[in-house]
């Protein structure tokens, strides 16, 4: 491959695609983690509804296709449009990637708020390891106490959105983990130093 701008762009694109595929595989491996369960048939129906969408596709296209569809869970019903960012800035590599996002509704709703806030500020982009770090922090909050209605997720999401609006930059993953750990400790949950939130 030629060492020119086009070649470098293709390498960067291929590397990002491989990263997304690895992240998706990791998500699929963690499918059984605690979160309000989404019925397998509902998830399969969503993948079928997305057959007309050409992937990779921006969030706005996915929301156009299935946004009004409702996802029943043990803690309530969510419209897909409340879980996926209605923006061109965030893309989904496949219907399976959409399925993975939807299967954790509280995490998906928090990531939607953040992605749309980032999308409103032209010079910002939420991608790669930073996006993965935010999402992993939310998953860790679910794991701390899944029975607790995931109350920590909106608290940390609010903090991230506030930082973005005030500072016009993304808070670092370490800062987000620290804020999540503060919430946990203030509410009686132990966070060890060797854990993801233990910063």
C-alpha positions as CSV (number, residue, x, y, z in Angstrom):
1,X,0.0,0.0,0.0
2,X,1.3,3.4,-0.9
3,X,2.6,5.6,1.9
4,X,0.4,8.6,1.0
5,X,-2.7,10.3,2.5
6,X,-5.1,7.8,0.9
7,X,-3.1,4.8,2.2
8,X,-2.8,6.2,5.7
9,X,-6.5,7.0,5.8
10,X,-7.3,3.4,4.7
11,X,-5.0,2.1,7.4
12,X,-6.7,4.3,10.0
13,X,-10.1,3.2,8.8
14,X,-9.1,-0.5,8.9
15,X,-7.7,-0.1,12.4
16,X,-10.9,1.5,13.6
17,X,-13.0,-1.2,12.0
18,X,-10.9,-3.9,13.7
19,X,-11.2,-2.0,17.1
20,X,-15.0,-1.9,16.7
21,X,-15.1,-5.6,15.8
22,X,-13.0,-6.4,18.9
23,X,-15.3,-4.2,21.1
24,X,-18.3,-6.0,19.7
25,X,-16.9,-9.4,20.4
26,X,-16.1,-8.3,24.0
27,X,-19.7,-7.1,24.4
28,X,-21.1,-10.3,23.1
29,X,-18.9,-12.2,25.5
30,X,-20.3,-10.1,28.4
31,X,-23.9,-10.6,27.2
32,X,-24.9,-12.3,30.4
33,X,-23.8,-9.5,32.8
34,X,-26.5,-8.0,35.0
35,X,-28.9,-5.4,33.4
36,X,-32.6,-5.4,33.0
37,X,-33.1,-8.3,30.6
38,X,-34.3,-7.6,27.1
39,X,-36.1,-10.6,25.6
40,X,-34.1,-12.4,23.0
41,X,-37.0,-12.4,20.5
42,X,-37.2,-8.6,20.8
43,X,-33.5,-8.3,20.0
44,X,-33.8,-10.7,17.0
45,X,-36.8,-8.7,15.7
46,X,-34.7,-5.5,15.9
47,X,-31.9,-7.1,13.9
48,X,-34.5,-8.2,11.2
49,X,-35.9,-4.7,11.1
50,X,-32.5,-3.4,10.3
51,X,-32.0,-5.6,7.3
52,X,-32.8,-2.6,5.0
53,X,-30.1,-0.4,6.6
54,X,-26.7,-0.4,5.0
55,X,-24.0,-0.7,7.6
56,X,-21.9,0.9,8.8
57,X,-24.7,3.4,9.5
58,X,-24.9,6.6,11.5
59,X,-27.1,6.6,14.6
60,X,-29.6,9.0,12.9
61,X,-30.2,6.4,10.2
62,X,-30.8,3.6,12.7
63,X,-33.2,5.8,14.7
64,X,-35.1,6.6,11.5
65,X,-35.4,2.9,10.8
66,X,-36.4,1.6,14.3
67,X,-36.7,4.6,16.6
68,X,-40.4,4.1,17.5
69,X,-39.9,0.4,18.3
70,X,-40.4,-0.3,22.1
71,X,-38.1,-2.4,24.2
72,X,-39.8,-4.0,27.2
73,X,-37.5,-4.8,30.2
74,X,-38.1,-5.7,33.9
75,X,-37.7,-2.1,34.9
76,X,-39.9,-0.5,32.2
77,X,-40.3,0.0,28.5
78,X,-37.9,2.0,26.4
79,X,-38.4,3.4,22.9
80,X,-35.3,2.7,20.8
81,X,-35.0,6.5,20.0
82,X,-34.4,7.0,23.8
83,X,-31.4,4.6,23.6
84,X,-29.6,5.4,20.4
85,X,-28.0,8.8,19.5
86,X,-29.9,10.6,16.8
87,X,-26.7,11.9,15.3
88,X,-24.4,11.4,12.3
89,X,-21.3,11.5,14.5
90,X,-21.8,8.1,16.0
91,X,-21.9,5.1,13.7
92,X,-22.8,1.4,14.1
93,X,-20.7,-1.2,12.3
94,X,-23.6,-3.7,12.1
95,X,-27.1,-4.7,13.2
96,X,-25.4,-6.8,15.9
97,X,-23.7,-3.7,17.2
98,X,-27.1,-2.0,17.6
99,X,-28.4,-5.1,19.3
100,X,-25.5,-5.0,21.8
101,X,-26.1,-1.4,22.6
102,X,-29.9,-1.9,23.2
103,X,-29.5,-4.9,25.4
104,X,-28.2,-2.6,28.2
105,X,-30.9,0.2,28.2
106,X,-29.6,2.3,31.1
107,X,-26.1,2.3,29.7
108,X,-27.4,3.0,26.2
109,X,-29.5,6.0,27.4
110,X,-26.5,7.5,29.2
111,X,-24.3,7.1,26.2
112,X,-27.0,8.6,24.0
113,X,-27.0,11.8,26.1
114,X,-23.3,12.1,26.0
115,X,-23.0,11.4,22.3
116,X,-25.7,14.0,21.5
117,X,-24.1,16.6,23.8
118,X,-20.7,16.0,22.1
119,X,-22.4,16.2,18.7
120,X,-23.7,19.7,19.5
121,X,-20.1,21.0,19.9
122,X,-18.4,21.1,16.5
123,X,-14.8,20.6,17.6
124,X,-15.5,17.6,19.8
125,X,-15.6,13.9,18.9
126,X,-16.4,11.0,21.1
127,X,-14.6,7.9,19.6
128,X,-12.3,5.1,20.3
129,X,-10.9,4.3,23.7
130,X,-12.4,7.3,25.3
131,X,-15.9,6.3,24.3
132,X,-15.2,2.7,25.4
133,X,-13.9,4.0,28.7
134,X,-17.1,5.9,29.4
135,X,-19.2,2.9,28.5
136,X,-17.1,0.5,30.6
137,X,-17.5,2.9,33.6
138,X,-21.3,2.7,33.2
139,X,-21.2,-1.1,33.0
140,X,-19.1,-1.2,36.2
141,X,-21.8,0.9,37.9
142,X,-24.4,-1.6,36.8
143,X,-22.2,-4.4,38.2
144,X,-21.8,-2.7,41.6
145,X,-25.5,-3.2,42.4
146,X,-27.8,-4.2,39.6
147,X,-30.8,-4.2,42.0
148,X,-30.3,-0.5,42.7
149,X,-32.1,0.7,39.6
150,X,-28.7,1.8,38.2
151,X,-29.0,5.2,40.1
152,X,-25.3,5.9,39.7
153,X,-25.5,6.0,35.9
154,X,-27.6,9.1,35.5
155,X,-25.5,10.9,38.2
156,X,-22.2,10.2,36.4
157,X,-23.8,10.9,33.0
158,X,-25.1,14.3,34.3
159,X,-21.6,15.1,35.5
160,X,-20.0,14.2,32.1
161,X,-22.6,16.3,30.2
162,X,-22.0,19.3,32.6
163,X,-18.3,19.1,32.1
164,X,-18.6,19.0,28.3
165,X,-21.0,22.0,28.3
166,X,-18.9,24.0,30.7
167,X,-15.4,23.1,29.5
168,X,-16.2,22.4,25.9
169,X,-14.0,19.3,26.1
170,X,-14.4,15.7,27.1
171,X,-13.5,14.7,30.6
172,X,-10.8,12.1,30.7
173,X,-11.7,8.5,31.3
174,X,-9.8,8.6,34.6
175,X,-11.8,11.6,35.8
176,X,-15.0,9.8,34.9
177,X,-13.9,6.7,36.8
178,X,-13.0,8.9,39.8
179,X,-16.5,10.5,39.8
180,X,-18.1,7.1,39.6
181,X,-16.0,5.8,42.5
182,X,-16.9,8.9,44.6
183,X,-20.6,8.1,43.9
184,X,-20.2,4.5,44.9
185,X,-18.3,5.2,48.1
186,X,-20.7,8.0,49.1
187,X,-23.5,5.4,48.8
188,X,-21.9,2.6,50.8
189,X,-20.5,0.5,47.9
190,X,-16.9,-0.7,48.3
191,X,-14.6,0.1,45.4
192,X,-11.2,-1.6,45.6
193,X,-8.0,0.0,44.2
194,X,-7.5,-3.0,41.8
195,X,-10.9,-2.5,40.1
196,X,-11.7,-0.4,37.1
197,X,-13.3,2.3,39.3
198,X,-10.5,2.1,41.9
199,X,-8.6,5.3,40.9
